[in-house]
């Protein structure tokens, strides 16, 4: 079982990868960072205000997600009229 510290460390690596490379796949996350829970990480990053789009790719009878980083959500935490 993965510890919270290990999960957070891997999530930091995935976040840095997304910011620098602008995209990541599950296979890249596994190979580069041994991060097997990429979809959970993406969900958490979105909750933390990151804008990430999911592209479903179909090739060679296989489908997989490519997550594209679009920056921080500028409206997060702001109230109307401020």
Buried (B, 14 or more C-beta within 10 A) or exposed (E): EEEEEEBEBBBEBBBEBBEEEEBBBBEBBEEEBEBEBBEEBBEBBBEEEBBBEEEEEEEEEEEEBBBBBEEEBEEEEEEEEE
